[in-house]
């Protein structure tokens, strides 16, 4: 089953897909696709389709 989750990733520059995908891997998330939906001073907010 695929679910949608909102994931908060600590802000680190330069920001690239390798950084985000490594973050997902470290958290044990199997992500199908993702998109940044918001940015704050401290983090990137990402909506992700995740295999559950």
C-alpha positions as CSV (number, residue, x, y, z in Angstrom):
1,X,0.0,0.0,0.0
2,X,1.2,3.5,-0.7
3,X,0.5,6.3,1.8
4,X,1.2,10.0,1.8
5,X,3.3,11.5,4.6
6,X,4.6,14.9,5.5
7,X,8.2,14.7,6.4
8,X,10.3,17.4,7.9
9,X,14.0,17.4,6.8
10,X,16.5,19.6,8.6
11,X,17.7,22.5,6.4
12,X,21.1,22.1,5.0
13,X,22.6,23.9,2.1
14,X,23.4,23.1,-0.6
15,X,20.0,21.3,-0.8
16,X,19.9,18.5,-3.4
17,X,18.1,15.2,-4.1
18,X,21.0,13.1,-2.8
19,X,20.7,14.8,0.6
20,X,16.9,14.1,0.8
21,X,17.1,10.5,-0.4
22,X,19.9,9.8,2.1
23,X,17.7,11.2,4.8
24,X,14.9,8.9,3.8
25,X,17.2,5.9,3.7
26,X,18.5,6.7,7.2
27,X,14.9,6.9,8.5
28,X,14.0,3.6,6.8
29,X,11.5,5.1,4.4
30,X,10.8,3.6,1.0
31,X,9.7,6.7,-0.9
32,X,8.2,6.5,-4.4
33,X,8.2,10.3,-5.0
34,X,8.5,13.5,-3.1
35,X,8.1,17.2,-3.4
36,X,9.1,20.2,-1.2
37,X,5.9,22.0,-0.2
38,X,7.2,24.5,2.3
39,X,10.5,25.9,3.7
40,X,11.1,27.3,7.1
41,X,14.1,28.8,8.8
42,X,15.1,25.3,10.1
43,X,13.6,22.7,7.8
44,X,12.2,21.7,4.5
45,X,8.7,20.3,4.6
46,X,8.2,17.4,2.1
47,X,5.1,15.6,1.0
48,X,6.1,12.0,0.1
49,X,4.4,9.0,-1.3
50,X,5.7,6.1,0.9
51,X,5.4,2.4,0.6
52,X,3.9,1.1,3.8
